C-alpha cells in the first residue's frame, strides 16, 4: 500500500502492476525435488572422513527421490471441467488416451454431479460453481453424441474405443502448486511441500546455493507452463507417507513413493520429457557436486 493506493501483485509471476489474467509469463508453479539416501543409516560427514578422495560423500550411494501421484489424471480433470470444443473430437480422444480405465468408466457412467463433487470435494465444489453449469451441459451433450468437423458422429463409447489402451495410473511428478497472494517463489514451494507431504521446511535442508530446476513445456491445450523446483535434502530419519486424515492429501494425491532414479523415470510418463529431464538433472547434481555444508542433519 503506497499513498493510499494498493499495488496490484500478479499471483502468477509475482510481478507488480498486473493481474494473473494480464500476465504474459508462462503459467507458473513452484515445488520441490526431495532427495534422500536409500541407506537410512547413511551419514555424509562420516563417509567423507572414511573416504578422503570423495568430493560429495554420495559417490557410491543410491539416492531416492520423492514422487507424488495425482489422485485424478490431468486429462480427466480437463474432461470433467469441459475444457474442450464440442466438435474437437481429436482433442477429446487425446485426453481419453491419458486417463485410467476407472476414470473412463466414471466419465462414461456418471452421474455428472457425483463426478464433480468427488473431484473437488463437497466442501470445495462451490469454489468452481461458475464452471459447473457449463461443464455439466457439455457432459450431457457429449453423452448424446457429437459430430466432428468432418461430419462423423461419435458417442463417448466410440471415443473410448478409439483412444485404445488406458493409463495404469494418474500422472506421477513432484510436490508443486500455484502461488498464493503475496507469496514468493520459495515460500510457495515450501507450503506445497508441507501440504502434499506433511514435511516442514525446518525438517529438510534446502539447497539454497542452487537455482531452481526448471520444467518448461507447452501443454496439449497449447498453453506455456513453467514449473520451478527447489532441491531439498531429506534426512534419512524423516518419515513421509500418505495421510488419509489430511484433507489436502486426500483431495489431491493418490500415492506417495520414494523411488530410485530408474524407477522414477519409469513412473513418469514418456510424454513428460521435461519432467524426466528435471529428475535426471537432480540426480546428476548430487553425483557431481557438494551442494550443502555439512551439519548434524545430514
N, C-alpha and C positions, 0 to 999 in steps of 0.2 A: 504494500500500500504506500503510495507516494503522493503527497499533496492531495489526499482525499480520493485519488484515483486508484483503482485496482489494476495491477499489471496482469494481463492475461498470460497464463503459462500453459503451454501445449502439453497435454498428458501423453503424447506420443514421443516426441523428441526431447521435451524438456525446455525447448526454446521459448522466448518471450514474444508477445505481440500477436500471436495467432492461436487458433484452436486446433483440436485434432482434425476436424473436417477440412481445415485450410492447410494442413501440414503437407509439404511436398516430399518429405523424407519417406523412406520405406516404413511399413508398419512394423514398429519395434516391439521386441520382447526382451526381457532380461532374466538371466538364470545362472545356474552354477553347474560345473562339472565336478563331481565329488569323487575323490580318489583315495584308496587305502591299500595297504599291503595285504595279500591273501593270507600270509602268515600273521595271525593275530598277536603273536608274542614278539613281533619284529620291532627293533629299535634302531633308527638310523644312526644315532650317535655311537652306539656300541659297534655297529657294523663298520663305521669309518675308523674307529680305533683299532678294530681287529684286522682291517684290510686297508693299510695306508695308501695303496695305489688307487683305491676307489675315489671317484670325484663326487658322486651323489649319494653313495651308500645304497642305491637302488639297482645297481648294475645287474645283479643276479636275482632280484626279487620279482615275483609275479604280482602284478598290480591288478586291482579290481576297480571297476567303475560302476557308479550307481545309475541304473536306468529306471525310468518311470514309464509304466504302460498306461495309456489313456483308458478311461472307462468306456468311452464311446469313440469310434473311429471318426476322423475329421470328415470323411465323406458322408457318414450317417448324420452328423450334425448339420452339414450343408443341405442334405436332402430334407431333413426334418424342418429346417428353418425356411425351406422353399427358396433357396438361393440358386435359382436356375430359371431359364426361359422355358415356357411350356413346350415349345416346338424344337428345342435343342436336345433332341434325344441322345445324340452322341455324348453330350456333356453329362447327362443323367446316367447313362451307361458307364461312363468313366468313373463316377462315384460309386456305382453299383459294384464295379471291379474292386474297389478299395475298401469295402466293408466286409464284415464277417457274415457267415451263414445265419447266425442268430439275429443279427441286425437286419438282414434281408427279410427274414420271416416276420420280424417285428414290424418292419415298414409295410410289408405286404398285408398283414392281418389286422393291424391297428388294435383298437380304435385310436384315432389321432390324439385325442385328449390324454389317453394313457401314455402314449409315446412322449408327448410334450412334458407332462408332469414328471415322468420318470427321468427325463433328460435333465431338467432344471431343478427338480425337487419342488414339492408343494410350497415350501417356504420361500422359494426364489422365482417361481414361474411368473409372478406378477412383474418382475423386472423386465421381461420380454413381452409384455402384454401387447405392445404396439405391433409386434411381429405376428402374434398368434393368429389373428383372423386371416391375414394374407397367407400365412403358411398352411393353415387348415384348408383354405379354399383351394390352394394348389394341390394339396394331398388328395382332396376329394376329387378334383378334376383329373388328376393323373390316374386315379383308380377307375375312372370311367373310360380311360384310354385317351391317347393323344396322337395327333398327326404331325409327322416331322415335316421339314422344309421340302422334302421330295414327294409328299403326299402319301407316305406309308403310315398305316395305322399301327400303333403299338400299345399293348397292355403292359402293366407292371410285370406280369409273368414273362412276357416276351423280352423285356429289358433285362430281367434277371438271367434268363437263359442266354441271352447274347453276351452278358458280362462274363460268363464262364465260371471258373473255379473261384470260390470266395477266399478271403484272407483268413488265416488261422486265428489271429488276434488283432485288436486295435493297435495303433502305432506305438512304438517304443521311442523314448527320447530322454531328455534331461529335464530336471525341475526348472521351470521358467514361467513367466507370465507378464502381463501388461502392467505398466506403471500406474500407481495411484496418484492423485493430485498432490503436487509438492514433494514427491519422492524424487531422489536422484537415481541414477542407474544402479549404483551399488546397493543402496537401501532396498530398492525394489527386488534385486536378486536375492538378498538375504531374507526378505519377507517371504518370497516364493519358496525358498529352501525350507523355511520353517513350516509353512502351510502344507507343503507337499511331502515332507519327510519327517517333521517333528524335531529337526535338529536346529539349534540356535547358533547364531554367529559365534558366540563365545565357546562353542563346542568344537569348532573346526579351526584350521589355520588357513586363512585366505592368502593366496599368493599375490601380494599387493605390488610387487615389482614387475608385474607382467600385464601387458594389455589384454583385455578380454579376447577370447577366441570368438570369431565371428562366423555365423552361418547366414549367408545371403542368397536368396533364391526367389524366383517367380513361381507363384502357385498356379494351379490349374485354372484359377479364376483370373490369371494374368496380373495379379497384384504382387508388388515387390515387398517381400518380407525380409527383415533383418533381426536375427537373434544374437544377442551378445551374452557370452558365458564367462563368468569369473571362475577360475580354477581354485578349488579348495582341497586341502589335505585333511582327511578324516582320521583321527587317531584310532588305532586298532580296537580300543576298548569301547568306542561309541557304538551303541546299538540302534539300528534303524530297521523298522518293519512296518507293514501296513497296519494302521489302527482303525478298526471298524467303528470305534466310538467317535472318531474325528470326522465332523460333518464335512469339512472341505475334502478330505481324502475320499470319503465315501461317495461324494458327489462327482469328483473329477478323475479319480485314479482307480485303475483296475488291478494293478500289481506293482510291486517294488522288488528289484533284484540287484544284488551285487554280482557283476559278471566279469569274466576275463575279456581282454581285448577281442579275442577271436569270437567269443560268444556274443559280445556286444555288436560286432559287425554282422553277425548272422541274424540278430534280432531286429536291427534297424533295417527298414525296407530298402530294397535295392534302388528304388527311385529316389530315395532321400540321400542323394550323393553328397550334398554339402554337409549333412549331419554326420555321415560316416567319416568324412574328411576331418571334421572337428574332433571326433574321437581319436583318430589316428594322430592328429597334432598334439592332443593332450598326452597320449602315451609317449610320443617322441620327446616331449618336454621333460618328462620325469626320467627318461632314459639318458638324456644328454646334458641336463642342466642340474644345478643345485639351487632350486628356486626359493628356498626359505632358510632363515637362520636356524641353527639347532636350538632345541628347547625341550623342556620336560614333557611336552605334549606329543613329541614325536616318538 
